[in-house]
Amino acid sequence: MAPPEAAPTEWRCGLPSTTLLLFLYLSYLLLGSAAFWALESPLERDFTDRLLKEKWELLLNFTCLEREALERLSETIIQAYKSGLYLKGNTSLGRWDFVGSFFFSVSTVTTIGYGNLSPNTVASQVFCIFFALFGIPLNLILLNRIGQLMLSGVHLCTFYLDVKFQPSKPQGVAGSGALGAGLLLFLLLPPLLFTAIEGWTYEEGFYYSFITLSTIGFGDYVIGMNPTRTYPGWYKNVVSLWILFGMAWLALIINLCISLVENSRTLCQCCKTKSHNIGHELMNGDANINLEPEDQQKCDMKDIKPVRLA
């Protein structure tokens, strides 16, 4: 059993590292904020100036229009677009058909939340609360199970490779293969599908893929939103499956990175503690040290008499 002062000592040792981590976290956020501010604010100002210029030109050229009426029309157009209607050609985007509702359900329980579509009626808003309340934990359980199956598959591949190539014993072949296959299947190939069906560039498709699988979900790029395109019926269902398995794969990669960082940190702490203890024992003359033959020869030449480890 650890002495009573062990817990306070551990807390005091962990406080500086936590403080440093918090400082790095805040610094990272401030750096990102400055970068986004510098990159996006000029374009935002240009859009704002252009919008105001076109608005006043419209009011000056068509004096029969009233400013309040134009504002109400703009708000109606925006609300209609959010509801799945498109003014040009009086077409509907079909956001709330069964396929669109299924995709909305997927984006809700996976916490992606694009923001392009949301319930409008009170009944659907209340239902959405309870649906997410039970659906999010269920989704996390399913993602964890899928991730464990993927990890088991990697271990199985590693076992067969070790059996087949036992003389050479390749290190990390299965893990690298699984990483490459997942990268290809979930991040590199899907942008080609989005390019063909959505008309996006490959870079836009790759951006959408990562933003979606990481559950950031800005909503600036969402599938099935272009009213000038005809989408196949299987499209949203396939993308929903891609989201489910892709999130599980990306979660495995993120957990792997976290484990590597934590293990390296723990290893550094262990090495530091061990070095401190050895130095303390050397100062007190209580250390028992194992020496290699060449190190023992150097000690003999300098008339140093180390105590061997029992």
C-alpha positions in Angstrom: 0.0 0.0 0.0 1.4 3.4 -1.0 2.2 5.8 1.9 -0.3 8.7 2.5 2.0 11.3 1.1 2.3 9.4 -2.3 -1.0 10.8 -3.6 -0.1 14.5 -2.9 3.4 13.9 -4.3 1.9 12.5 -7.5 -0.6 15.4 -7.7 2.3 17.9 -7.3 4.3 16.2 -10.0 1.4 16.1 -12.4 0.4 19.7 -11.9 3.3 21.2 -13.9 2.8 18.9 -16.9 -0.9 19.6 -16.9 -0.2 23.3 -16.7 2.2 23.1 -19.6 -0.3 21.0 -21.6 -3.0 23.6 -21.0 -0.6 26.4 -22.0 0.2 24.5 -25.3 -3.5 24.0 -25.9 -4.4 27.6 -25.5 -1.4 28.7 -27.5 -2.5 26.3 -30.3 -6.0 27.8 -30.2 -4.7 31.3 -30.3 -2.4 30.5 -33.2 -5.3 28.9 -35.1 -7.6 31.9 -34.4 -5.0 34.3 -35.7 -4.5 32.2 -38.9 -8.2 31.9 -39.6 -8.7 35.6 -38.9 -5.9 36.6 -41.3 -7.0 34.2 -44.0 -10.8 34.6 -43.9 -11.6 38.2 -42.8 -10.5 39.8 -46.1 -12.8 37.6 -48.1 -15.6 38.2 -45.6 -15.2 42.0 -46.0 -15.3 41.7 -49.8 -18.5 39.6 -49.7 -20.1 42.1 -47.3 -19.2 45.1 -49.4 -20.4 43.4 -52.6 -23.7 42.3 -51.0 -24.4 45.8 -49.7 -23.5 47.4 -53.0 -25.8 45.1 -55.0 -28.6 45.7 -52.4 -28.4 49.5 -52.8 -28.1 49.3 -56.5 -31.3 47.2 -56.6 -33.1 49.7 -54.5 -31.9 52.6 -56.5 -32.7 51.0 -59.9 -36.1 49.8 -58.8 -37.6 52.6 -56.8 -40.9 50.7 -56.4 -39.2 48.3 -54.0 -39.3 49.0 -50.4 -36.3 48.2 -48.2 -38.5 46.4 -45.6 -40.1 44.3 -48.3 -36.7 43.4 -49.7 -35.5 42.3 -46.3 -38.5 40.1 -45.7 -38.1 38.5 -49.1 -34.4 37.8 -48.3 -35.3 36.2 -45.0 -38.0 34.1 -46.7 -35.6 32.9 -49.4 -33.0 31.9 -46.7 -35.6 30.0 -44.7 -36.9 28.3 -47.8 -33.4 27.2 -48.7 -32.9 25.8 -45.2 -36.2 23.8 -45.6 -35.0 22.2 -48.8 -36.6 24.6 -51.4 -34.8 26.2 -54.2 -36.1 29.4 -55.7 -34.7 29.0 -59.2 -37.0 26.7 -61.1 -39.2 26.1 -58.0 -37.5 22.8 -57.3 -37.1 21.0 -54.0 -33.9 19.4 -52.8 -35.8 16.6 -51.2 -34.1 17.0 -47.8 -37.0 15.6 -45.8 -37.8 12.6 -48.0 -37.1 9.2 -46.4 -33.5 9.0 -47.7 -32.8 12.6 -46.7 -34.3 11.9 -43.2 -32.1 8.8 -42.9 -29.0 10.8 -43.7 -30.1 13.5 -41.2 -30.5 10.8 -38.5 -27.0 9.5 -39.2 -25.5 13.0 -39.0 -27.4 13.5 -35.7 -26.3 10.3 -33.8 -22.8 10.6 -35.1 -22.7 14.2 -33.7 -21.5 15.6 -37.1 -24.4 18.1 -37.2 -23.7 19.8 -40.5 -26.2 22.6 -39.6 -27.7 22.8 -43.1 -30.8 21.1 -41.9 -32.6 21.1 -38.6 -36.1 20.3 -37.3 -38.6 23.1 -37.6 -41.7 21.8 -35.8 -41.9 21.6 -32.0 -42.8 17.9 -32.1 -39.8 17.1 -34.3 -37.5 19.2 -32.1 -38.6 17.4 -28.9 -38.3 14.0 -30.7 -34.8 15.0 -31.9 -33.7 15.5 -28.3 -34.7 12.0 -27.2 -33.5 10.5 -30.4 -30.0 11.9 -29.9 -30.1 11.2 -26.2 -30.3 7.5 -26.8 -28.8 7.4 -30.3 -25.4 9.0 -29.5 -24.5 6.3 -26.8 -25.7 3.6 -29.1 -23.6 5.0 -31.9 -20.5 5.2 -29.6 -21.0 1.5 -28.6 -21.3 0.5 -32.3 -18.2 2.5 -33.3 -16.3 0.9 -30.5 -17.4 -2.6 -31.6 -16.5 -1.9 -35.2 -13.1 -0.5 -34.2 -12.4 -3.6 -32.1 -13.3 -5.8 -35.1 -10.9 -3.8 -37.3 -8.2 -4.1 -34.7 -8.8 -7.8 -34.4 -8.5 -8.0 -38.2 -5.1 -6.3 -38.0 -3.9 -8.7 -35.3 -5.1 -11.6 -37.4 -3.2 -10.4 -40.4 -0.1 -9.9 -38.3 -0.4 -13.5 -37.0 -0.7 -14.9 -40.5 2.2 -12.8 -41.8 4.4 -13.9 -38.8 3.5 -17.6 -39.7 4.2 -17.2 -43.4 7.3 -15.0 -43.2 8.7 -16.4 -39.9 12.4 -16.4 -41.1 12.3 -12.7 -42.0 9.8 -11.7 -39.3 8.6 -8.4 -40.9 7.9 -5.7 -38.3 4.8 -3.5 -38.7 3.8 -4.9 -42.1 0.2 -5.6 -41.1 -0.2 -2.4 -39.2 1.2 -0.3 -42.1 -1.0 -2.2 -44.5 -4.1 -1.6 -42.4 -3.2 2.1 -42.1 -2.7 2.3 -45.9 -5.9 0.4 -46.7 -7.9 2.6 -44.4 -6.4 5.8 -45.7 -7.1 4.7 -49.3 -10.7 3.4 -48.6 -11.9 6.2 -46.3 -9.9 9.3 -47.3 -8.3 9.0 -50.7 -10.9 7.2 -52.9 -14.2 8.9 -51.6 -13.2 12.3 -53.1 -13.3 10.7 -56.5 -16.9 9.7 -55.9 -17.8 13.2 -54.7 -16.0 14.7 -57.7 -18.1 12.6 -60.1 -21.5 13.0 -58.4 -21.2 16.4 -56.7 -19.0 18.2 -59.2 -16.5 19.1 -56.5 -12.7 19.3 -57.0 -10.7 16.5 -55.5 -9.4 18.9 -52.8 -12.9 19.8 -51.8 -13.9 16.2 -51.7 -10.9 15.3 -49.5 -11.7 18.3 -47.2 -15.3 17.1 -46.9 -14.2 13.6 -46.1 -11.9 14.6 -43.3 -14.3 17.2 -41.8 -17.1 14.6 -41.9 -15.2 11.6 -40.4 -13.7 13.7 -37.7 -17.3 14.9 -36.8 -16.3 18.5 -37.1 -19.1 19.0 -39.6 -19.0 22.7 -40.6 -21.8 22.3 -43.1 -20.1 24.2 -45.9 -20.0 21.0 -48.0 -22.8 18.6 -47.7 -23.8 15.9 -50.2 -27.0 16.0 -52.1 -27.5 19.7 -51.9 -27.1 20.8 -55.5 -30.5 21.3 -57.1 -29.1 21.3 -60.6 -27.9 17.7 -60.2 -29.7 14.4 -60.1 -28.6 12.0 -57.4 -28.9 8.2 -57.5 -31.0 6.6 -54.9 -28.2 4.6 -53.4 -25.9 7.6 -53.0 -26.8 8.8 -49.5 -27.1 5.3 -48.1 -23.6 4.4 -49.3 -22.2 7.6 -47.9 -23.9 6.9 -44.5 -22.2 3.5 -44.3 -18.9 5.2 -45.3 -19.4 7.6 -42.5 -20.0 4.9 -39.9 -17.0 2.7 -40.8 -14.8 5.7 -41.6 -15.4 7.2 -38.1 -14.5 4.0 -36.5 -11.2 3.8 -38.5 -10.3 7.4 -37.8 -11.1 7.0 -34.1 -8.6 4.1 -34.1 -5.9 6.2 -35.7 -6.5 9.1 -33.2 -6.4 6.6 -30.3 -3.2 5.2 -31.6 -1.7 8.7 -31.8 -2.9 9.4 -28.2 -1.4 6.1 -27.0 2.0 6.9 -28.6 2.1 10.3 -27.0 1.1 9.0 -23.6 3.5 6.0 -23.8 6.4 8.3 -24.8 5.5 10.6 -21.9 5.3 7.8 -19.4 8.6 6.3 -20.7 10.3 9.7 -20.3 9.0 10.0 -16.7 10.1 6.4 -15.9 13.6 7.1 -17.3 13.8 10.4 -15.4 12.6 8.7 -12.1 15.0 5.8 -12.6 18.0 8.1 -13.3 17.1 10.2 -10.2 16.9 7.1 -8.0 20.2 5.7 -9.4 21.9 9.1 -8.8 20.5 9.2 -5.3 21.8 5.7 -4.5 25.2 6.5 -6.0 25.5 9.5 -3.7 24.6 7.4 -0.7 26.9 4.5 -1.8 24.0 2.0 -1.9 23.8 1.4 -5.6 24.2 -2.1 -7.1 25.1 -1.6 -10.7 25.5 -4.1 -13.5 28.4 -3.3 -15.8 29.3 -4.6 -19.3 32.8 -6.1 -19.6 34.2 -3.1 -21.4 32.7 -0.7 -18.8 34.2 -2.9 -16.0 37.6 -2.7 -17.7 37.3 1.2 -17.8 36.4 1.2 -14.1 39.4 -1.1 -13.2 41.7 1.2 -15.1 40.5 4.2 -13.1 40.5 2.2 -9.8 36.7 2.5 -9.4 35.1 -0.2 -7.4 31.4 -0.4 -8.4 29.2 -2.8 -6.4 27.6 -5.4 -8.6 23.9 -6.0 -8.7 22.8 -9.1 -6.8 
